[in-house]
């Protein structure tokens, strides 16, 4: 894991918290917690006071909604089926005035509404014979780092780093690529949560000159099949709210829009809002 990202656990006799210190994106992400909710909140307040995080993000269970609201947290999105079939409610709290303001929010609403009016295509067009879809291996780390450097000037995780990608490929990720003339031109992955049996579809990138070929849909469908084979049925993604194309891809694949995380992470050259899309793979014939 990058030095800008640290995964930590805090616990005593009354509570347990698993969180990610994301210094690059200036946010604290609470991935899991249990025990006395009041003591959990006290510990999080202490962490915030000792660090320069501008935003805290928490995946909450239904029974704790009122506890987070009473402490000033607000819901920005949900992930249905996240906790082994139960919904996760994504609460946030801002600790920086600028971080709480989004100049593009209304434009992004218009984008989502436009996409939701689109007619869904019945079937996926066959992948052209000039492309090869396959599972990524550790040997692809250098090529993948090059792809992400070309597509994203800035990315919220260190995908420009070959070693970081190599570790991902050796970890519990589903990672697929599409080649053209022996070169990787598109890639996507799924980060699997084995505890709660869900997966985040992420790291989606295609070289500009190949974006009209519909490659990403083929990659994502392949990943969905891999998840179903592992009995992982809750799939979700965070998609750049400014990207009409990627949001349209997930809509066309049957994902449901479930909210937007404001100023969530640095991508391209600035902080951006991220739309959340979710899908129940147990009801999909894929």
N, C-alpha and C positions, 0 to 999 in steps of 0.2 A: 504494500500500500504506500502511496506517495507520502512524503513528509508533510504535505499540505492537508492530508486526510488521515485522521487517527480514529480508530474504532476502540471505544473504551466501555468498561462496565463499572457501575457503582452499585454497592449493595451493603446492607446491614441486616439486622434481625427483622426489619419491618418492610423493606422494599428492595426491588431490583430494577436497574435501568441499564439498557444497552443503547449507546448513542454514538454518533459520528461527529467528531470535531472537523468541520469542513472549513479550514482557514482560507482557502482560495476563494470560495463563494461566500465567506463571512456568515455562515449559518451553522446552527446546531440542529442535527437531525436525530430525533428520538425514534429508534427503530423498534424498540420493545420495552415494556415495563410491566411490573406486577407488584402486588402488595398494597400497602397503605398509600392511597392516592394523594392524600394531603402531604405526606412526607416526600413523595415523588416530586410534587410541585415545589416544595421547599428546596429540595436538592437542585432542581433545574434553575430556580431563581438564584441560587448561590453560584452555579456554573456560569450563568449569564453575567452576574456581577463581577466575576473574576476574568472574563474574557471580552473580546471586542466583537462578539457575534451581533449581527444586525437583525437576524431573523431566526426564530426557532420553529421547527416543524415537527409535529407529533402525529403518529398514527394511533388514533384512539378507538377504544371499543365503545359500543353503544351505551353500556351502563355507566360510562364515565363522562358522557357528554356534558351533563350539568356541572360537573366539577370543573371542567376546563372553561366553560362559559363563565362561571362565577369568578374565574381568575382573569377574565378579560381576553381569553383566546377566542378566535373566530374560525368557523369552518370555511375552507376554500374549495374543498373537493371531497369526493368519496371514492373508495375502491370496493365495489361489491365483491363478496366472497373471499376477501383477503385473508381473514383469520379462519382458515379451514371451513369456509362457507359463510362466515359472518362478515358484515361490512366493516371496513376501516373508515373512520371519519378523520380527514386530514385537517387538524387544527393548526393555526399559526399565531404567533405573536411577534410584533415588530418592535425593534429597539433602536430604530433610526427613522427619522421623519421622511427622508427621501425614499427610503426603501419601501415605504408604505404607499407610495404614489406611482401610478402607472399612466403614462401619457398615451399609451396605445390601447388602453382597455376597451374603449368604444369601437375602435377599428377592428380589434380582435373579436368582439362580439358580432360584428357584421360578417366577418369571415366565417365564424362558426354557423351563423344563421344561413348564410349562402350555401355552405356545404350540406347542412341538414335538409335543404330543399332539393338537393341533387338526386337524380334517379340512380339507384344502385344497379351495377351491371350484374347480370345473372351468373356469368362464368368468367373465370380468369383466362385470358388469351394464352395460348401455348408459348413457352419460352423459345425464342429464336435459336436455331441450331448453332449460331455463331457464339453462343454463350454457354458456359459450363457452370452449373450450380453444384457446390460441394461443401462438405464440412471443413471448417478451418482447422489447421494444425499449428503446433508451436513454430514450425518452419515458416509460417506466414507472418510472424510478428513484425518483421522489418517492412514487408510490403504493406501490411495494414497500417502501421504507423505512418508510412508515406501517404496512404490514401487519406487518413484523417488530417494530416498536416495540410494536404491540398484542399480538402473540403472545408475544414474549420480552422480559421485563424486562431480562435480560442475555443476551448471545450471544457465543460465543467469537471471532467475527470481526465487524468493524464494519458489520453490515447495517442499523444504524440510521442510517447516514450515506449520504445520497443520492449524494454524489460517489463514494464507494466502490462502490456498486452500479452506478453509471453506468460506471465503469471495468471492472467485471466483465462488464457487458453488451457492452462493446466489445472484451473480451478473448476468449480461446478457451474460452468456456463455452457449454453448451447450457442455456438458461433458458426455462422455460415457465410460463405462468400460466393460471388459470381465472377468468373474469369472471362476475359475477351482477349483472344490471341495470346494467351498465357499470362496476362496481367490482371490483377484483381481490380475490378472497376466498381464493385458494390459489395456492401457488407452489412450485417446486422447480427445482434446477439440477444440472448435472454438470460438474465440473472435470476437464478432459481433460489427461492426461499424454501428450504427443505422442512423447516419447522412448521410453517403455516401453509405449505403447498400452494404457493403462488409464484408468478414469474413476471419480472419487468422486462418488456421488450425495449431494447435500447441500442445505442451505438449505430444508428441507421445512417448510412452515408453512401452516396452514389456520385461518381464523377459527372460533372455537368453535361458533357457530351453524350452520356448514356441515359439520361433521365427520362427520355421519352419512350424507352423500351419497356417500361413497366417492371423493372427488375426487382424493386423493393417488395412488391406484392408477392412475388415468387419466393423471395427470401423469408418473408414473414409467414407465409403459409407453410413453408418447410419447417420453420421453428415451431409453429403451432402443432404440427404433426408430432414433432419430437417431444413436445410437452405432454401431449395426450398419451404418448407411449410411456411416459413416466408417471402417468396419473396426476398430472398437474393441470387443473382446469380453470384456475383464476389467472387470467392474463391482463396486464395493464401496461400503459406506456405514458410517458410525458413527452409531449410533442411541442416544438416551438410554436407559440401562438401566432407568430408572424408568418409562418410557413403554410400557405394555402395547400401546397402539394402534399406534404406529409400528413396533415390533418385529413385531407380528402382520402388518402390511402387507407388510413385506419377506419374511416367511416365506410368506405367501400368494402372493407373486409369484415364489417359487421360489429365494429366496436361502438360503444355508447359513450357520448361525451358526458363527463361527470364533474366538471369544474375546472378552475384555472388557478394555478399558483403564481401569485404576483411576484415579479422581480426575483424569480426563484434561483437563477444561476447565471454565471457569465458564459456566453456562447457567442461565437463570431467576435464581436468587438464591444459588447456591452451586456449589462444585466437584461435578461429577457423573461417575459411571462411564459409559463408552460401550461398547455392544455392537458388535462388528464382524460384518457380514453380507456375503457375497460370492456372485457369480453368474457363470457362464460363458455369455455371450450367444451363443457360437458353437453351443451345443447347444439354444438356445431358439428356438421358432417365433414367440415374442412374440405 
